[in-house]
């Protein structure tokens, strides 16, 4: 609502400060709540959102729900639905009152790496929660990045007001690659895995040093510095190194690319001692290590992507958390050339799913219940991992 460009990109940030003070735009006193809602509605709203005269931030209040609303509904003698409706009306009024305040500065740079994080999260959440709007936002964001920030065969780092600049770094390429793989698995639209494959080639060509067995953050033809930058630790955001390892492992699992897997394993073997000594500094690389070790659960879904049956099977595939899950498929007439899809055919005109391990698949199933049982059986085989 607030950090999205009309063309699909996501802005970087809002300042915390406005009117010369931190948090002014977001903070409330009991008097301001009463002015916005009236005394009776303000009392209920304040109980729900923890508004007190003492405040919880420098004498004012950051609105927050403290626990569930069931106790408040019972104490008010109303149903939870009635309470939700009252609070929704109050929130709209509070938002309208806040709109009259001076807004904090908004940094409208669109950064490729940060957008890739948002796009991936939206695609994953959309598939898991059945939120079509999340998936559409992820799709629009990917289209925006590929159109505005991919120029002359290279990815750029930032965009603002139609101006793209600064050559992309490893985290931009690898972050976007991971986002596109998630978008493919969520939609089974071939374009996204094809674009991800293109990025995998660029990651190796531009950032990988095969002799040293390491990834650099800057491209091989980038600005010449005394030392070519290389960050291996994960901080507030994952390092390009960790994102690249994860990306290559995922590409290897989807496309049976053992060459990519070998590169990822070389990095993991090189860094394993540091990870063991300082695990909290390698959160994302540890995730990639787990992904490398865990045998993937492969799910193939074939049929008409617009049919309810196909959508139900796809939603089932994404319904439970399984970081080693790989999903592929789509319309049998327009499948990407992935080894996992070779020899797989829909049964008749029905949407058909297979659960596979090392490209060896179970018998085809057609209903969410059947697919769920197959997935549970596959997970059970991993219980000793």
N, C-alpha and C positions, 0 to 999 in steps of 0.2 A: 504493500500500500504506500509506503513512504520512501523506500530505497530502490525502487524499480523504475528504470527508464522506459518510456513508452515503446521503444523498439526491442525491449527484452533484456537489456543489460541491467546489472545490479550495481548501484553506487557503493562507494566505500564506507562512508561513515556519517554520523551526526555528531557534532560537538556536544559535550556535556554542558558547556557554559552558554548562557544567554543573559543579556542585561547585566553583564559583568560578574555574574555569580554562577557557581556550579549547581546544575540541576534545577534551576528556577522554573524551566518549562514543564518539568515533570512532577514537582513537589506540590503538596496541598496542606493547608491548615484546616482545622475544623470549620472555621468561619467561611473559608472559600468554598468548601463542600456545601455548606448550608446555603450560601448565596446562589450556587448553581442548581440546587435541588429542592430547596425548601426544607423546613425543620424536620418534618416527619420522614421524608425520603432520605434525608441526610443521616438521620440516626440509624436507619437500617443499613444504608450503604457503608457507614463508618464501622459498624459492627462487622460487616462482611469483609471489609478491606483493611481493618486494623488502623483506622484513623483515630488518633488520640491527641489531647492537648500537648503532651510531652513530645510527640513525634518520634520517628525512628531514624531521622537523618538531620542533624543540626537544627532541631526544633520544629521541623516540618515532617511530612509523611510521604514516604514512597508507598503507593498503593500496592497491597499484596494480599492474596488469599492465604489465610493461615489455617490449613486443614480443609476438610470438606465442608460443604454447606448444609449437610443433613442436620447437625445440631442446631444451627440457626433456624432452619425451616421448622423444626419441632418446637423450638422456644417461641417462635412467632405464630404457631398454630396454623401454618399454611403448608401446602404441598411443595415439593422441590420444584416442580414445574412453575408454580405460581411465583416462588421466590426467584427463579431464573428469569422469568419475564419482568419482574420488578427491577431486578438488577440490570437487565439489558436496557431498559428504559433509562435508568439512572446513568449508565455508562455512556449512552448516546448524548445525554444532556451534559455530562462532564466533559466529553470530548469536544462538544460545541463550545463550551466555556473556555476550554484550553486553547481552542483555535484562535481566540482573540489575543493570546499572549505572543510576544516576540519569539519567533522560532529560532532554535540554534542553527548555526551554519551547517549546511549539508555539503560534504565533499563528494562531488559528482564524477570523480574519476571512476572508470570501470576497469578493474584489474583482472586480467585473464585468470590468474591462479585463484583469486578469491571467488570469482564467478564460477569457476569449475567446482569449488567446494559447495557453493549454494546449489548449483545445477545437479550435482550428484546427490545431495541430500534430498532435494525435491523429488527427483526421479525415484530414489529408493523409498522415501516415505509415501509417495503417490502409489507405488506398486503394493506396498505393504498395507496401506490403509484404504485403498480403493478411492483415492482422491484424484480424480481426473484433472482437476484444476492444477494440482501440484505437477503432474506429469506434463501438462501443456505448458506451464511456466518453464519447466526444465527444457522442453523441446524448443521453445522460443528463444531461450537463452543460448542454447547450443547453436541454433541457426544464426543468432546475432554474432556470436564470437567467430564462427566460421566465415561469415560474410564481412564483418568489419575489422577483425583482428588477424585474419589469415590472408596475407597478401604476398604475391610472388613466391608461393610455395613455402613461406615462412610465417611463423606465429609471432605476433607482436604482444607486448606486455600490457599496454594501457591505451585507453580510448577516452576522449572527452569531446563532446560537441562535434562529433564527426571526424575528429583528428586522432589518428592512431599513430603511436610512436614507441620507440625503445624496443630493440630486439628481445624476443622472449627468452626466459631462462628455463632451466630444467624443470622447475616446479610448475611453470606454465604449461609446457608440453605434457609432462607426465600427469599433472592434475587434470588437464582437459581429457587426456586419454582415459583416465579412470572414470571421469564423468560420462564420456560417450559410451563406454562399455556398460555402465549401469543403465543409461538411457536405452541402449539396445536391449538389454535383458528385460527391461520394464515394458518396452513397446514391441520388441521383435521386428523393428523396422530396419532393413538391411543397411541403410545409409550410415547408421551410427557406427556399426562395427567396421565398415569399410573405411570411414574416416579415422577410427581408432588405429586400424592397421597402418594407415599412412603415418600417423603420429609415432607409432612404434619404430618405424624405419628412421624417422627424423631424430628420435631420442638417441638411437644408437649412432647415427651418423654425426650428429652435432655435439654430443656430450660424453660419449663413452670412449675411454682410453683402454684399448684392449691389451696393450703391453703392460700397463700398470694395474689393470683390473679395477678401475674406479670410474665413477661419474664425476664430471665437473659441473658446476652450476651455470657457467657461461658457455656459449657455443664456441666451437673450435676456431671460427673465423670472427669472433667478437673482438672488442677493444683489447689491445695488448697491454697487460698490466705486469707489474713486477712478479706477482704471484697470481696464478689463475685460481679464482675462488672455488672453494669446495666446502660445503657444510654437510656434516653427516648426522648431527644431533637434531632431534625434533624439539621444537620450542612451542610458541603459541600456535604456530601452524606447522604441519609436517614439513620436513626437509625435502628438497627435490630428490635427494638420494633415496629416501624411503618411498616417496611416491613413485619413482621410477621402478624400484624393485617390485612394488605391489602391482604396478601396471604390467610389467613384463610377465609376472607370474599369472596374472589373470588372462593375458593374451595367450600365454602358453597353454593354459587349461582349456580355453575356448577353441583355439586353433591347432592344438597338438604341436606347438612350436617349441621343440626341445632346445633349439638354439637360443631362444629368448630365456628359457628356464635356466640354461647354463650360465648366462650372464648374471641373472638374479642370484643364483647360488654362489657365484664367485664373490659378489658383493657381500652376501650374508656371511660367508666363510671368512672373509677379510675382517669384518667388523664384529665377529661373534665374541671376541674377548672383551672388547669395550662394552658391548651390550650386557655381558654377564656381570661386569664390574659396576656399571652405572645404568641399570635398567630403566630408571625413571627418566633418563635423558634420551631414550630411544623408544618411546611409546608406539609410534607408527611403524618403526622397523620391526618391533616385536610382533605387531599384528601381521606384517608381511611374512615374518618367519613362521608364524603359526599357519598362515595360508599356504606357505610352501610345504610344510610338513603334512598337513591334513589332506587326505585323499578327497578330491572334489566329488560332490554329488551332482551329476549331470542330468538336467531335465530338458527333454526335447518336446516341443509342442507344435503340432502341424494342423493346418486347417485354414478356414476363412477367418482372418483376424477381426473382422467386423461382426462375427456371429456371437451370440450370448454364450454358447457352449465354449468357444475358444477363450473368451474373456474370463469365464469362470475358472477354466483350467489354469490360465496365466495368473489369476489372482491367488489361486491355491498354491502355486509354485512359490509365490512371494509372501505367503501369509505368515510363515514362521521364520524366526531369525536363524540363518545358517550362513555364516561368512564364507564357507567353502562351496556354496551352491553355484552352479553355472547353468544359465538358462539360454536356450537357443531355439530357433525354429521360425515359424511364420507361415506365409502362403507358400504351398509347395511349388508354385510356379515362379517364385521370385526369391528363392533362398540364397543367402550368401554362400560362397564356396568354403564352408567349414567342414573339416573331417568328421565332426560329431554328427553332422546331418547326412552324411553319405549312407545310402541304403535304407534310410528311414522314409516311410510312406504313411500317409493318413489312411485309415481303414475306411473304405467307402467314401461317403461324403461327410463323415463325422469328424469333429475335432478329436485329435488323438494325441496322447501324451506317452512318453517313455521315460523311465528313470534308469540312468546308466551309471556304470562305474568303469573307468578306463575304456570307454567307448563300447562296452558290452552292455546291452540294454535288456530290461525286463520286457515282459509281454506288454503290448499296448493296452492302455486304459482310456476311458472316455468320460468319466464323471469325476467331480471334485473329491468325492468320497474315496473312490478307487485310487486316485492320485495321492491323496493324503496318506492312505495306508502304505503305499509304496515308498513315500518319502519318510514316513516313520520307521519303516523297515531299514531303509538306507542309513538313517541316523542311528538306529540301534547297533548297526555294524561298526559304528565309529565310537561306541561308548567306552571302549578301552583305550582310545587314542590318548 
